Amino acid sequence: MTSTQRRSRWLLPVLLLVVWLGVGGAFGPYAGKLGEVSTNDSAAFLPQSAESTKVNELRTGFETSRTVPAIVVWVSEEGRVTDEQRAAAARALEKAAQVDGATGKASPPVPSEDGRALQGVVPLADDLGDGLEPALEGIRAAADEVPGATADLGGPAATQADLSSAFAGIDGILLGVALAVVLVILLAVYRSVLLPFAVILGSVFALALACAIVYFLADRDVLRVDGQVQGILFILVIGAATDYALLLVARYREELVAQSDRFAAMGRALRQSAGAITASAATVALGLLTLLLSDLTNNRALGPVGAIGIVCAVVSALTFLPAVLLLLGRAAYWPAKPQTDDGGGRGGALWGRVAQTVQRRPRRIWTVSALLLAVLAAFSPTLSSKGVPLDEIFINDAPSVTAQQKLAEHFPGGSGNPAVIIADAGSAEAVVRAAESVDGVDSASPVTESGAPVGEPKVVDGRVAVNAVLEDPADSDGAKQTVVDLREAVHAVDGADALVGGYTAQQYDTQVTTARDRAVVIPVVLVVILAILVLLLRSLVAPLLLVATVALNFAATLGVSALVFEHLLGLSGTDSSVPLYGFVFLVALGVDYNIFLMTRVREESQVLGTRKGVLKGLVATGGVITSAGVVLAATFAALAVIPLAFMLQIAFIVAFGVLMDTLLVRSLLVPALILDIGPKVWWPGRLARQVPGPASDAEGASGAGGASGTGGASGTGGAEGAAASTRP
């Protein structure tokens, strides 16, 4: 090779490195700017066909401007509210209505039936953004001027502020924790100084590119992004980019042991691993894109946002990382030396013993494993996904929750969050009577021109708005059932053309829509993943087995989650979208690891036969897949730093499910099943018709030199002997 040819070989990796450094420098700030284009308003995510969405649009005509209420609740320290306290509360509400961001008049103070508390409502503009917290601080300061009473601030405005506070550290704390966890794991696994930082840098560059693309689309209203989607994007990109990098690093390490030329080693490593990496990425990306079938816009947003993140992760893993590894050469692994897991290292010895155990009693192992998963899955129906009560939304104490608890203690449970009925003006009285006749409705009254409780109903385009205060807390199952009954009652009023919306109706419509989404999305995800596996493995039996095992793993994870959430964390249920998110992530990512395993098994089976191919594939990929699983579980666990029940639940479901899939399903259940079935697992592909020969070594037979071997722990002819066989 001439000096010119040698220099030209270095040109591409140098150019790739320069390009990615430019990407990181130009797009890095966008990770911190996503919050500027995100919304956490749940009403914005419901479909236009939802009844509560229609009400939300119609009720704007009854407001001089779009507002979000802040509710002040005072509880007297003297037992009963005094006239002096009531007068002071009235002055405080008038003062609160003058703060920047307040719009319209504040309500007069309303006493509770037990005479111990007062409440008042201050309307705030719904587009305050960063000005919301200062406005609430001004209201708090005014409310604290009532003598002898404790004041708390609740309602939708306070809840929105607490949610913004919870997501405030999403681009700092969450990202820092995730990267720190990944770095520690990589340092422990590879015992190398440079390699972990190269992998981390690649994932950071992938995240920068993904955030820039998502920001561009969200800023132009192509898709909606909320704090939950933003957090999941961060974790998904970091975890996926690291997983793909680990697979390439492991294969490159194998090739460096076999040959001294780093370029030839990287070329072969890319040829051998790129297929599995791109297939795995396609599985996750297409699985996420099935969320476009959802009726909830935040679910639909997660689909393309997640797919964008996965594409950026795989591009980084197949371009930036190879460039860095080529430039570093063997120094990337310093002070350790490149060695394969199946070449006698500690990882190879461990997975050799695992393979040896699986080959001895494959039927017993897969039966016990499947039975264990089935027992855990039996608890999955006990997981309630009807929504999370307001007092469980936040992991830590939140001011809005404290205020809501005091409101529920002294006022009807739905105070501050009434059901809103929009009806024909000529039927106003009939609608009010119908609403008041419903069990669970405390009172109903039309919105008036003056805003006072009593007065002439305000008519807009021939319609009136009626506020129905519910007896149960607005986020409770009882309130949701009341909304169902209320809709039935007012729909029956002739000529009223009545619609029921409001906070509780939005929660109910979200629950119904999510149930519909699960029924549509889950079967499509399974079909898409099955199709990818069939194309990749050129088989029908193996893909069906893999999809069945990851689905069983998901059901078992839900069963464990039901027990943990209720008995350890004290949570009564999950957000209605948690099971759907958990399914998409666990099934797609679970198949990911099986793809890593099965592509290697198929590769080895073409030369060694199915039995030896399974054993060598398990040993060769055991270390890297386990490392990848631990990394992904740890990155998703980092979501728990956001103090929201939704994030904690997603973190546990995905982290626990990935670990169980990595350590049980992929390590024991799948290999044992394939060993028990034999070459027929590749039906109707060519490998299903495999005939025992010198290379395949007597499929299914045991004995000297066979896969089951007689060497025992020594590995001569056993699992470790199979693992050390000549590579294709």
QUIURLIN-V551941 format. One record per helix or strand of 3 or more residues. SS is the DSSP state (~ for helix, > for strand). FROM is the first residue (numbers start at 1). TO is the last residue. If there is no record, write none. Layout:
ss=<SS;SS>
from=<FROM;FROM>
to=<TO;TO>
//
This chain:
ss=<~;~;~;~;>;~;>;~;>;~;~;~;~;~;~;~;~;~;~;~;>;~;>;>;~;>;~;~;~;~;~;~;~;~>
from=<3;30;42;51;67;83;117;131;149;155;170;194;227;262;297;346;362;380;390;399;419;425;441;463;477;499;503;541;578;610;645;686;712;719>
to=<27;37;45;62;76;96;125;143;154;166;190;219;258;293;333;360;377;382;393;410;424;436;446;470;491;501;537;568;608;641;682;689;714;723>
//
